[in-house]
Amino acid sequence: MSFIKWSFNAYAQSQFKGMTFSCPDPEGKGCVTTGEEILALYSMDEYSVWQCGLALAGITTIFSTLGYVILRVNSRKYMKMAVCSLPSPSSSYSAALNGGGDVV
């Protein structure tokens, strides 16, 4: 499930398929002359570009869903707000406002 493997595989296929290279060695030993040979040398010809794209889409979907589920399960549970009543005029707070003493 390597995102880098699948994306590099698709990139290499899109760059090297159909290419031809010249070989400076007259005997041709150790030379790679086509892009398909390079892909086969590094085992990047097993999957098509579309298969790599589908694998990348699947990896993205799996990790996004997994992240959502983990955040949803571990998120802080918020308490419902309770309706609070206002203090009655006879409380110590209203007495303090009227100059009758300190708030306790």
C-alpha positions in Angstrom: 0.0 0.0 0.0 2.7 2.4 -1.0 1.4 5.6 -2.5 4.9 6.4 -3.8 5.3 3.0 -5.5 2.1 3.3 -7.4 2.5 6.9 -8.4 6.2 6.4 -9.5 5.2 3.3 -11.5 2.5 5.2 -13.4 4.9 8.1 -14.0 7.6 5.8 -15.3 5.2 4.1 -17.7 3.9 7.4 -19.0 7.5 8.6 -19.6 9.3 5.6 -21.0 6.7 3.7 -23.1 7.5 4.1 -26.8 10.9 5.8 -26.3 14.0 4.7 -28.1 17.6 5.4 -27.0 20.9 5.3 -28.9 23.7 3.2 -27.6 27.2 4.7 -27.7 28.8 1.2 -27.3 29.3 -0.3 -30.7 28.9 -3.9 -29.4 25.7 -3.0 -27.6 26.7 -4.7 -24.3 24.8 -3.3 -21.4 22.8 -0.9 -23.4 19.1 -0.4 -23.1 17.6 0.8 -26.4 13.9 1.1 -25.6 11.7 2.4 -22.8 10.0 -1.0 -22.5 13.3 -2.6 -21.7 13.9 -0.1 -18.9 10.4 -0.8 -17.5 11.0 -4.5 -17.6 14.5 -4.1 -16.0 12.9 -2.4 -13.0 9.8 -4.5 -13.0 7.5 -1.6 -13.7 5.7 -3.2 -16.6 3.4 -5.4 -14.5 0.5 -2.9 -14.2 -0.9 -0.4 -16.6 -1.2 3.3 -15.9 -5.0 2.9 -15.3 -4.4 0.1 -12.8 -1.9 2.3 -11.0 -4.4 5.1 -11.0 -7.1 2.8 -9.6 -4.7 1.6 -6.9 -4.0 5.2 -5.9 -7.7 6.1 -5.8 -8.3 3.0 -3.6 -5.4 3.9 -1.2 -6.7 7.5 -0.9 -10.3 6.3 -0.3 -9.2 3.7 2.4 -7.0 6.2 4.3 -9.6 9.0 4.1 -12.3 6.7 5.4 -10.1 5.4 8.1 -9.1 8.9 9.2 -12.7 10.0 9.3 -13.8 7.0 11.4 -10.9 7.4 13.8 -11.7 11.1 14.2 -15.4 10.4 14.6 -14.9 7.8 17.3 -12.2 9.7 19.2 -13.7 13.1 19.0 -14.7 14.9 22.2 -18.3 14.3 23.1 -20.0 17.6 23.7 -22.5 17.9 26.5 -25.9 19.4 25.7 -26.4 22.8 27.1 -28.7 23.0 30.0 -31.1 25.9 30.3 -30.0 27.9 33.3 -32.3 30.1 35.2 -31.6 33.7 36.0 -31.0 34.6 39.7 -33.9 35.9 41.6 -34.0 39.6 42.6 -33.6 38.6 46.2 -30.2 36.9 45.7 -26.9 38.3 47.0 -25.9 39.4 43.5 -28.7 41.8 43.1 -28.1 43.1 46.6 -24.5 43.8 45.8 -25.6 45.7 42.6 -27.9 47.8 44.8 -25.0 48.6 47.1 -26.0 46.2 49.8 -22.8 44.2 50.2 -20.2 42.1 48.5 -20.9 39.2 46.2 -20.2 35.9 47.9 
